[in-house]
Amino acid sequence: MKNYDRMVDVLTEEKERVTEAGSNRQGDVHLVFRKAIGPCCSLHLTTPYERIFGQHLRSMILNLARENGLEGVSIEAEDHGAWDYVFQARFEACCRKWLQKI
């Protein structure tokens, strides 16, 4: 019974450590922050413009994470043709929510 209680605690803790911002509409980006294993940030980017803007978007998102002092966060970004300023605004919103939960 103790192991089951511990498993429920872990699942509850992980569930509380998810933060989202943005939407799946054209011209927007949907960001999800999750608690990562270890101190490093990881990034999973999905974009229809991978060949053209993929490297730029990855660099921008990781720089934003570094500037905001994020550590131990798994970042999922689903791009739907968002401009850089939309990425930055959504990232800031998600980051503020994330830091309030910690």
Backbone as XML, in Angstrom:
<?xml version="1.0"?>
<chain id="A" units="angstrom">
  <residue number="1" name="MET">
    <atom name="N" x="0.812" y="-1.190" z="0.000"/>
    <atom name="CA" x="0.000" y="0.000" z="0.000"/>
    <atom name="C" x="0.862" y="1.264" z="0.000"/>
  </residue>
  <residue number="2" name="LYS">
    <atom name="N" x="2.002" y="1.215" z="0.672"/>
    <atom name="CA" x="2.871" y="2.381" z="0.723"/>
    <atom name="C" x="3.403" y="2.737" z="-0.660"/>
  </residue>
  <residue number="3" name="ASN">
    <atom name="N" x="3.782" y="1.729" z="-1.437"/>
    <atom name="CA" x="4.300" y="1.995" z="-2.780"/>
    <atom name="C" x="3.238" y="2.663" z="-3.652"/>
  </residue>
  <residue number="4" name="TYR">
    <atom name="N" x="2.003" y="2.226" z="-3.524"/>
    <atom name="CA" x="0.926" y="2.834" z="-4.296"/>
    <atom name="C" x="0.748" y="4.292" z="-3.901"/>
  </residue>
  <residue number="5" name="ASP">
    <atom name="N" x="0.776" y="4.587" z="-2.609"/>
    <atom name="CA" x="0.648" y="5.972" z="-2.148"/>
    <atom name="C" x="1.781" y="6.826" z="-2.694"/>
  </residue>
  <residue number="6" name="ARG">
    <atom name="N" x="2.984" y="6.310" z="-2.700"/>
    <atom name="CA" x="4.142" y="7.047" z="-3.227"/>
    <atom name="C" x="3.957" y="7.312" z="-4.714"/>
  </residue>
  <residue number="7" name="MET">
    <atom name="N" x="3.470" y="6.320" z="-5.448"/>
    <atom name="CA" x="3.268" y="6.483" z="-6.884"/>
    <atom name="C" x="2.235" y="7.577" z="-7.146"/>
  </residue>
  <residue number="8" name="VAL">
    <atom name="N" x="1.181" y="7.619" z="-6.379"/>
    <atom name="CA" x="0.161" y="8.658" z="-6.546"/>
    <atom name="C" x="0.765" y="10.024" z="-6.255"/>
  </residue>
  <residue number="9" name="ASP">
    <atom name="N" x="1.603" y="10.130" z="-5.208"/>
    <atom name="CA" x="2.261" y="11.399" z="-4.889"/>
    <atom name="C" x="3.144" y="11.861" z="-6.036"/>
  </residue>
  <residue number="10" name="VAL">
    <atom name="N" x="3.907" y="10.949" z="-6.609"/>
    <atom name="CA" x="4.796" y="11.299" z="-7.721"/>
    <atom name="C" x="3.981" y="11.759" z="-8.923"/>
  </residue>
  <residue number="11" name="LEU">
    <atom name="N" x="2.917" y="11.036" z="-9.264"/>
    <atom name="CA" x="2.085" y="11.423" z="-10.402"/>
    <atom name="C" x="1.430" y="12.783" z="-10.165"/>
  </residue>
  <residue number="12" name="THR">
    <atom name="N" x="0.983" y="13.034" z="-8.941"/>
    <atom name="CA" x="0.365" y="14.315" z="-8.622"/>
    <atom name="C" x="1.389" y="15.438" z="-8.740"/>
  </residue>
  <residue number="13" name="GLU">
    <atom name="N" x="2.590" y="15.192" z="-8.240"/>
    <atom name="CA" x="3.640" y="16.209" z="-8.308"/>
    <atom name="C" x="3.985" y="16.533" z="-9.754"/>
  </residue>
  <residue number="14" name="GLU">
    <atom name="N" x="4.131" y="15.493" z="-10.588"/>
    <atom name="CA" x="4.448" y="15.722" z="-11.994"/>
    <atom name="C" x="3.317" y="16.445" z="-12.695"/>
  </residue>
  <residue number="15" name="LYS">
    <atom name="N" x="2.087" y="16.110" z="-12.368"/>
    <atom name="CA" x="0.950" y="16.750" z="-13.009"/>
    <atom name="C" x="0.917" y="18.242" z="-12.692"/>
  </residue>
  <residue number="16" name="GLU">
    <atom name="N" x="1.297" y="18.608" z="-11.484"/>
    <atom name="CA" x="1.296" y="20.003" z="-11.084"/>
    <atom name="C" x="2.435" y="20.779" z="-11.731"/>
  </residue>
  <residue number="17" name="ARG">
    <atom name="N" x="3.431" y="20.105" z="-12.240"/>
    <atom name="CA" x="4.592" y="20.759" z="-12.808"/>
    <atom name="C" x="4.504" y="20.930" z="-14.322"/>
  </residue>
  <residue number="18" name="VAL">
    <atom name="N" x="3.320" y="21.161" z="-14.844"/>
    <atom name="CA" x="3.130" y="21.406" z="-16.273"/>
    <atom name="C" x="2.515" y="22.784" z="-16.439"/>
  </residue>
  <residue number="19" name="THR">
    <atom name="N" x="3.123" y="23.578" z="-17.308"/>
    <atom name="CA" x="2.636" y="24.925" z="-17.571"/>
    <atom name="C" x="2.518" y="25.113" z="-19.079"/>
  </residue>
  <residue number="20" name="GLU">
    <atom name="N" x="1.420" y="25.741" z="-19.513"/>
    <atom name="CA" x="1.181" y="25.943" z="-20.945"/>
    <atom name="C" x="0.877" y="27.393" z="-21.259"/>
  </residue>
  <residue number="21" name="ALA">
    <atom name="N" x="1.189" y="27.781" z="-22.493"/>
    <atom name="CA" x="0.822" y="29.102" z="-23.010"/>
    <atom name="C" x="0.674" y="28.989" z="-24.521"/>
  </residue>
  <residue number="22" name="GLY">
    <atom name="N" x="-0.149" y="29.855" z="-25.094"/>
    <atom name="CA" x="-0.350" y="29.865" z="-26.536"/>
    <atom name="C" x="-1.489" y="28.966" z="-26.973"/>
  </residue>
  <residue number="23" name="SER">
    <atom name="N" x="-1.617" y="28.826" z="-28.295"/>
    <atom name="CA" x="-2.694" y="28.018" z="-28.852"/>
    <atom name="C" x="-2.223" y="27.336" z="-30.126"/>
  </residue>
  <residue number="24" name="ASN">
    <atom name="N" x="-3.115" y="26.553" z="-30.723"/>
    <atom name="CA" x="-2.809" y="25.847" z="-31.964"/>
    <atom name="C" x="-3.339" y="26.583" z="-33.196"/>
  </residue>
  <residue number="25" name="ARG">
    <atom name="N" x="-3.660" y="27.858" z="-33.034"/>
    <atom name="CA" x="-4.163" y="28.636" z="-34.173"/>
    <atom name="C" x="-3.027" y="29.089" z="-35.081"/>
  </residue>
  <residue number="26" name="GLN">
    <atom name="N" x="-3.355" y="29.337" z="-36.330"/>
    <atom name="CA" x="-2.385" y="29.827" z="-37.297"/>
    <atom name="C" x="-1.770" y="31.139" z="-36.798"/>
  </residue>
  <residue number="27" name="GLY">
    <atom name="N" x="-0.457" y="31.261" z="-36.886"/>
    <atom name="CA" x="0.235" y="32.466" z="-36.457"/>
    <atom name="C" x="0.563" y="32.479" z="-34.974"/>
  </residue>
  <residue number="28" name="ASP">
    <atom name="N" x="0.357" y="31.350" z="-34.284"/>
    <atom name="CA" x="0.624" y="31.275" z="-32.847"/>
    <atom name="C" x="1.574" y="30.109" z="-32.575"/>
  </residue>
  <residue number="29" name="VAL">
    <atom name="N" x="1.951" y="29.963" z="-31.333"/>
    <atom name="CA" x="2.786" y="28.853" z="-30.891"/>
    <atom name="C" x="2.202" y="28.316" z="-29.587"/>
  </residue>
  <residue number="30" name="HIS">
    <atom name="N" x="2.237" y="27.019" z="-29.424"/>
    <atom name="CA" x="1.775" y="26.387" z="-28.186"/>
    <atom name="C" x="3.012" y="25.888" z="-27.443"/>
  </residue>
  <residue number="31" name="LEU">
    <atom name="N" x="3.250" y="26.452" z="-26.254"/>
    <atom name="CA" x="4.397" y="26.075" z="-25.438"/>
    <atom name="C" x="3.939" y="25.275" z="-24.225"/>
  </residue>
  <residue number="32" name="VAL">
    <atom name="N" x="4.720" y="24.263" z="-23.878"/>
    <atom name="CA" x="4.462" y="23.462" z="-22.679"/>
    <atom name="C" x="5.786" y="23.305" z="-21.943"/>
  </residue>
  <residue number="33" name="PHE">
    <atom name="N" x="5.790" y="23.671" z="-20.659"/>
    <atom name="CA" x="6.954" y="23.463" z="-19.792"/>
    <atom name="C" x="6.631" y="22.285" z="-18.883"/>
  </residue>
  <residue number="34" name="ARG">
    <atom name="N" x="7.575" y="21.352" z="-18.764"/>
    <atom name="CA" x="7.443" y="20.218" z="-17.851"/>
    <atom name="C" x="8.724" y="20.099" z="-17.039"/>
  </residue>
  <residue number="35" name="LYS">
    <atom name="N" x="8.597" y="19.528" z="-15.869"/>
    <atom name="CA" x="9.755" y="19.276" z="-15.034"/>
    <atom name="C" x="10.613" y="18.233" z="-15.721"/>
  </residue>
  <residue number="36" name="ALA">
    <atom name="N" x="11.899" y="18.554" z="-15.940"/>
    <atom name="CA" x="12.811" y="17.633" z="-16.602"/>
    <atom name="C" x="13.616" y="16.858" z="-15.563"/>
  </residue>
  <residue number="37" name="ILE">
    <atom name="N" x="14.178" y="15.767" z="-15.998"/>
    <atom name="CA" x="15.072" y="14.997" z="-15.146"/>
    <atom name="C" x="16.469" y="15.578" z="-15.332"/>
  </residue>
  <residue number="38" name="GLY">
    <atom name="N" x="17.039" y="16.078" z="-14.269"/>
    <atom name="CA" x="18.367" y="16.674" z="-14.338"/>
    <atom name="C" x="18.295" y="18.183" z="-14.444"/>
  </residue>
  <residue number="39" name="PRO">
    <atom name="N" x="19.459" y="18.821" z="-14.378"/>
    <atom name="CA" x="19.515" y="20.291" z="-14.325"/>
    <atom name="C" x="19.431" y="20.989" z="-15.686"/>
  </residue>
  <residue number="40" name="CYS">
    <atom name="N" x="19.541" y="20.259" z="-16.766"/>
    <atom name="CA" x="19.581" y="20.879" z="-18.095"/>
    <atom name="C" x="18.180" y="21.118" z="-18.657"/>
  </residue>
  <residue number="41" name="CYS">
    <atom name="N" x="18.102" y="22.083" z="-19.572"/>
    <atom name="CA" x="16.863" y="22.326" z="-20.312"/>
    <atom name="C" x="16.892" y="21.479" z="-21.581"/>
  </residue>
  <residue number="42" name="SER">
    <atom name="N" x="15.751" y="20.918" z="-21.919"/>
    <atom name="CA" x="15.651" y="20.198" z="-23.184"/>
    <atom name="C" x="14.542" y="20.841" z="-24.007"/>
  </residue>
  <residue number="43" name="LEU">
    <atom name="N" x="14.642" y="20.691" z="-25.305"/>
    <atom name="CA" x="13.686" y="21.331" z="-26.208"/>
    <atom name="C" x="13.231" y="20.350" z="-27.269"/>
  </residue>
  <residue number="44" name="HIS">
    <atom name="N" x="11.928" y="20.299" z="-27.461"/>
    <atom name="CA" x="11.344" y="19.532" z="-28.563"/>
    <atom name="C" x="10.497" y="20.518" z="-29.374"/>
  </residue>
  <residue number="45" name="LEU">
    <atom name="N" x="10.939" y="20.805" z="-30.594"/>
    <atom name="CA" x="10.271" y="21.782" z="-31.458"/>
    <atom name="C" x="9.606" y="21.075" z="-32.628"/>
  </residue>
  <residue number="46" name="THR">
    <atom name="N" x="8.349" y="21.432" z="-32.861"/>
    <atom name="CA" x="7.615" y="20.954" z="-34.027"/>
    <atom name="C" x="7.194" y="22.174" z="-34.828"/>
  </residue>
  <residue number="47" name="THR">
    <atom name="N" x="7.614" y="22.226" z="-36.093"/>
    <atom name="CA" x="7.258" y="23.354" z="-36.951"/>
    <atom name="C" x="7.167" y="22.893" z="-38.404"/>
  </residue>
  <residue number="48" name="PRO">
    <atom name="N" x="6.218" y="23.426" z="-39.153"/>
    <atom name="CA" x="6.159" y="23.084" z="-40.579"/>
    <atom name="C" x="7.270" y="23.767" z="-41.380"/>
  </residue>
  <residue number="49" name="TYR">
    <atom name="N" x="7.985" y="24.670" z="-40.739"/>
    <atom name="CA" x="9.040" y="25.439" z="-41.413"/>
    <atom name="C" x="10.428" y="25.031" z="-40.929"/>
  </residue>
  <residue number="50" name="GLU">
    <atom name="N" x="10.583" y="23.753" z="-40.601"/>
    <atom name="CA" x="11.830" y="23.234" z="-40.033"/>
    <atom name="C" x="13.057" y="23.587" z="-40.870"/>
  </residue>
  <residue number="51" name="ARG">
    <atom name="N" x="12.977" y="23.361" z="-42.150"/>
    <atom name="CA" x="14.151" y="23.584" z="-43.012"/>
    <atom name="C" x="14.548" y="25.054" z="-43.081"/>
  </residue>
  <residue number="52" name="ILE">
    <atom name="N" x="13.588" y="25.947" z="-42.987"/>
    <atom name="CA" x="13.875" y="27.373" z="-43.126"/>
    <atom name="C" x="14.212" y="28.015" z="-41.780"/>
  </residue>
  <residue number="53" name="PHE">
    <atom name="N" x="13.373" y="27.771" z="-40.758"/>
    <atom name="CA" x="13.505" y="28.491" z="-39.489"/>
    <atom name="C" x="13.837" y="27.617" z="-38.283"/>
  </residue>
  <residue number="54" name="GLY">
    <atom name="N" x="13.976" y="26.312" z="-38.459"/>
    <atom name="CA" x="14.177" y="25.403" z="-37.331"/>
    <atom name="C" x="15.347" y="25.778" z="-36.436"/>
  </residue>
  <residue number="55" name="GLN">
    <atom name="N" x="16.511" y="25.993" z="-37.024"/>
    <atom name="CA" x="17.706" y="26.318" z="-36.235"/>
    <atom name="C" x="17.540" y="27.656" z="-35.517"/>
  </residue>
  <residue number="56" name="HIS">
    <atom name="N" x="16.991" y="28.643" z="-36.198"/>
    <atom name="CA" x="16.760" y="29.964" z="-35.597"/>
    <atom name="C" x="15.810" y="29.863" z="-34.400"/>
  </residue>
  <residue number="57" name="LEU">
    <atom name="N" x="14.714" y="29.120" z="-34.553"/>
    <atom name="CA" x="13.737" y="28.985" z="-33.470"/>
    <atom name="C" x="14.331" y="28.265" z="-32.265"/>
  </residue>
  <residue number="58" name="ARG">
    <atom name="N" x="15.098" y="27.200" z="-32.520"/>
    <atom name="CA" x="15.735" y="26.479" z="-31.417"/>
    <atom name="C" x="16.690" y="27.399" z="-30.649"/>
  </residue>
  <residue number="59" name="SER">
    <atom name="N" x="17.500" y="28.116" z="-31.383"/>
    <atom name="CA" x="18.455" y="29.035" z="-30.760"/>
    <atom name="C" x="17.736" y="30.099" z="-29.947"/>
  </residue>
  <residue number="60" name="MET">
    <atom name="N" x="16.682" y="30.682" z="-30.493"/>
    <atom name="CA" x="15.925" y="31.728" z="-29.807"/>
    <atom name="C" x="15.291" y="31.191" z="-28.516"/>
  </residue>
  <residue number="61" name="ILE">
    <atom name="N" x="14.670" y="30.023" z="-28.580"/>
    <atom name="CA" x="14.004" y="29.461" z="-27.408"/>
    <atom name="C" x="15.016" y="29.123" z="-26.315"/>
  </residue>
  <residue number="62" name="LEU">
    <atom name="N" x="16.133" y="28.510" z="-26.686"/>
    <atom name="CA" x="17.142" y="28.172" z="-25.680"/>
    <atom name="C" x="17.780" y="29.431" z="-25.078"/>
  </residue>
  <residue number="63" name="ASN">
    <atom name="N" x="17.956" y="30.475" z="-25.878"/>
    <atom name="CA" x="18.461" y="31.744" z="-25.344"/>
    <atom name="C" x="17.468" y="32.365" z="-24.369"/>
  </residue>
  <residue number="64" name="LEU">
    <atom name="N" x="16.177" y="32.306" z="-24.701"/>
    <atom name="CA" x="15.149" y="32.814" z="-23.784"/>
    <atom name="C" x="15.163" y="32.040" z="-22.471"/>
  </residue>
  <residue number="65" name="ALA">
    <atom name="N" x="15.339" y="30.726" z="-22.546"/>
    <atom name="CA" x="15.407" y="29.908" z="-21.332"/>
    <atom name="C" x="16.612" y="30.310" z="-20.493"/>
  </residue>
  <residue number="66" name="ARG">
    <atom name="N" x="17.746" y="30.519" z="-21.138"/>
    <atom name="CA" x="18.961" y="30.920" z="-20.437"/>
    <atom name="C" x="18.797" y="32.300" z="-19.806"/>
  </residue>
  <residue number="67" name="GLU">
    <atom name="N" x="18.227" y="33.242" z="-20.542"/>
    <atom name="CA" x="18.027" y="34.607" z="-20.038"/>
    <atom name="C" x="17.098" y="34.632" z="-18.828"/>
  </residue>
  <residue number="68" name="ASN">
    <atom name="N" x="16.115" y="33.730" z="-18.803"/>
    <atom name="CA" x="15.153" y="33.689" z="-17.703"/>
    <atom name="C" x="15.585" y="32.767" z="-16.564"/>
  </residue>
  <residue number="69" name="GLY">
    <atom name="N" x="16.766" y="32.186" z="-16.679"/>
    <atom name="CA" x="17.303" y="31.349" z="-15.620"/>
    <atom name="C" x="16.593" y="30.032" z="-15.427"/>
  </residue>
  <residue number="70" name="LEU">
    <atom name="N" x="15.997" y="29.496" z="-16.473"/>
    <atom name="CA" x="15.291" y="28.215" z="-16.368"/>
    <atom name="C" x="16.295" y="27.069" z="-16.337"/>
  </residue>
  <residue number="71" name="GLU">
    <atom name="N" x="16.108" y="26.179" z="-15.383"/>
    <atom name="CA" x="16.935" y="24.977" z="-15.280"/>
    <atom name="C" x="16.023" y="23.801" z="-14.972"/>
  </residue>
  <residue number="72" name="GLY">
    <atom name="N" x="16.359" y="22.642" z="-15.513"/>
    <atom name="CA" x="15.573" y="21.445" z="-15.246"/>
    <atom name="C" x="14.181" y="21.490" z="-15.833"/>
  </residue>
  <residue number="73" name="VAL">
    <atom name="N" x="14.063" y="22.107" z="-17.014"/>
    <atom name="CA" x="12.771" y="22.251" z="-17.662"/>
    <atom name="C" x="12.809" y="21.604" z="-19.048"/>
  </residue>
  <residue number="74" name="SER">
    <atom name="N" x="11.791" y="20.833" z="-19.350"/>
    <atom name="CA" x="11.613" y="20.277" z="-20.680"/>
    <atom name="C" x="10.622" y="21.186" z="-21.407"/>
  </residue>
  <residue number="75" name="ILE">
    <atom name="N" x="11.040" y="21.749" z="-22.524"/>
    <atom name="CA" x="10.214" y="22.697" z="-23.268"/>
    <atom name="C" x="9.719" y="22.030" z="-24.546"/>
  </residue>
  <residue number="76" name="GLU">
    <atom name="N" x="8.417" y="22.047" z="-24.734"/>
    <atom name="CA" x="7.809" y="21.555" z="-25.968"/>
    <atom name="C" x="7.191" y="22.751" z="-26.678"/>
  </residue>
  <residue number="77" name="ALA">
    <atom name="N" x="7.584" y="22.966" z="-27.918"/>
    <atom name="CA" x="7.064" y="24.088" z="-28.698"/>
    <atom name="C" x="6.466" y="23.570" z="-29.991"/>
  </residue>
  <residue number="78" name="GLU">
    <atom name="N" x="5.202" y="23.893" z="-30.215"/>
    <atom name="CA" x="4.514" y="23.513" z="-31.447"/>
    <atom name="C" x="4.191" y="24.800" z="-32.207"/>
  </residue>
  <residue number="79" name="ASP">
    <atom name="N" x="4.994" y="25.068" z="-33.222"/>
    <atom name="CA" x="4.886" y="26.309" z="-33.983"/>
    <atom name="C" x="3.822" y="26.193" z="-35.068"/>
  </residue>
  <residue number="80" name="HIS">
    <atom name="N" x="3.051" y="27.265" z="-35.208"/>
    <atom name="CA" x="2.034" y="27.328" z="-36.262"/>
    <atom name="C" x="2.225" y="28.604" z="-37.078"/>
  </residue>
  <residue number="81" name="GLY">
    <atom name="N" x="3.495" y="28.915" z="-37.363"/>
    <atom name="CA" x="3.806" y="30.091" z="-38.164"/>
    <atom name="C" x="3.907" y="31.366" z="-37.354"/>
  </residue>
  <residue number="82" name="ALA">
    <atom name="N" x="4.295" y="31.267" z="-36.086"/>
    <atom name="CA" x="4.374" y="32.445" z="-35.214"/>
    <atom name="C" x="5.612" y="33.285" z="-35.531"/>
  </residue>
  <residue number="83" name="TRP">
    <atom name="N" x="5.453" y="34.583" z="-35.424"/>
    <atom name="CA" x="6.579" y="35.510" z="-35.548"/>
    <atom name="C" x="7.404" y="35.439" z="-34.264"/>
  </residue>
  <residue number="84" name="ASP">
    <atom name="N" x="8.630" y="35.957" z="-34.324"/>
    <atom name="CA" x="9.517" y="35.919" z="-33.155"/>
    <atom name="C" x="8.896" y="36.595" z="-31.936"/>
  </residue>
  <residue number="85" name="TYR">
    <atom name="N" x="8.248" y="37.739" z="-32.139"/>
    <atom name="CA" x="7.685" y="38.456" z="-30.992"/>
    <atom name="C" x="6.553" y="37.656" z="-30.329"/>
  </residue>
  <residue number="86" name="VAL">
    <atom name="N" x="5.848" y="36.821" z="-31.108"/>
    <atom name="CA" x="4.808" y="35.964" z="-30.533"/>
    <atom name="C" x="5.476" y="34.872" z="-29.683"/>
  </residue>
  <residue number="87" name="PHE">
    <atom name="N" x="6.555" y="34.272" z="-30.202"/>
    <atom name="CA" x="7.311" y="33.289" z="-29.426"/>
    <atom name="C" x="7.760" y="33.898" z="-28.104"/>
  </residue>
  <residue number="88" name="GLN">
    <atom name="N" x="8.316" y="35.105" z="-28.166"/>
    <atom name="CA" x="8.833" y="35.745" z="-26.964"/>
    <atom name="C" x="7.730" y="36.038" z="-25.960"/>
  </residue>
  <residue number="89" name="ALA">
    <atom name="N" x="6.594" y="36.508" z="-26.429"/>
    <atom name="CA" x="5.476" y="36.806" z="-25.535"/>
    <atom name="C" x="4.923" y="35.528" z="-24.899"/>
  </residue>
  <residue number="90" name="ARG">
    <atom name="N" x="4.746" y="34.477" z="-25.692"/>
    <atom name="CA" x="4.239" y="33.214" z="-25.159"/>
    <atom name="C" x="5.238" y="32.605" z="-24.174"/>
  </residue>
  <residue number="91" name="PHE">
    <atom name="N" x="6.528" y="32.734" z="-24.501"/>
    <atom name="CA" x="7.554" y="32.194" z="-23.615"/>
    <atom name="C" x="7.545" y="32.938" z="-22.281"/>
  </residue>
  <residue number="92" name="GLU">
    <atom name="N" x="7.430" y="34.246" z="-22.344"/>
    <atom name="CA" x="7.384" y="35.042" z="-21.115"/>
    <atom name="C" x="6.173" y="34.665" z="-20.263"/>
  </residue>
  <residue number="93" name="ALA">
    <atom name="N" x="5.021" y="34.490" z="-20.895"/>
    <atom name="CA" x="3.809" y="34.101" z="-20.164"/>
    <atom name="C" x="3.982" y="32.729" z="-19.512"/>
  </residue>
  <residue number="94" name="CYS">
    <atom name="N" x="4.510" y="31.783" z="-20.253"/>
    <atom name="CA" x="4.709" y="30.434" z="-19.729"/>
    <atom name="C" x="5.751" y="30.448" z="-18.607"/>
  </residue>
  <residue number="95" name="CYS">
    <atom name="N" x="6.787" y="31.225" z="-18.792"/>
    <atom name="CA" x="7.851" y="31.330" z="-17.794"/>
    <atom name="C" x="7.321" y="31.920" z="-16.487"/>
  </residue>
  <residue number="96" name="ARG">
    <atom name="N" x="6.511" y="32.957" z="-16.577"/>
    <atom name="CA" x="5.931" y="33.554" z="-15.365"/>
    <atom name="C" x="5.057" y="32.555" z="-14.619"/>
  </residue>
  <residue number="97" name="LYS">
    <atom name="N" x="4.235" y="31.807" z="-15.359"/>
    <atom name="CA" x="3.390" y="30.793" z="-14.726"/>
    <atom name="C" x="4.250" y="29.719" z="-14.069"/>
  </residue>
  <residue number="98" name="TRP">
    <atom name="N" x="5.304" y="29.302" z="-14.772"/>
    <atom name="CA" x="6.185" y="28.267" z="-14.267"/>
    <atom name="C" x="6.870" y="28.707" z="-12.972"/>
  </residue>
  <residue number="99" name="LEU">
    <atom name="N" x="7.394" y="29.913" z="-12.953"/>
    <atom name="CA" x="8.108" y="30.402" z="-11.778"/>
    <atom name="C" x="7.172" y="30.616" z="-10.595"/>
  </residue>
  <residue number="100" name="GLN">
    <atom name="N" x="5.903" y="30.883" z="-10.839"/>
    <atom name="CA" x="4.930" y="31.028" z="-9.748"/>
    <atom name="C" x="4.639" y="29.677" z="-9.105"/>
  </residue>
  <residue number="101" name="LYS">
    <atom name="N" x="4.736" y="28.600" z="-9.877"/>
    <atom name="CA" x="4.440" y="27.271" z="-9.343"/>
    <atom name="C" x="5.581" y="26.707" z="-8.513"/>
  </residue>
  <residue number="102" name="ILE">
    <atom name="N" x="6.783" y="27.207" z="-8.725"/>
    <atom name="CA" x="7.946" y="26.675" z="-8.006"/>
    <atom name="C" x="8.007" y="27.231" z="-6.597"/>
  </residue>
</chain>
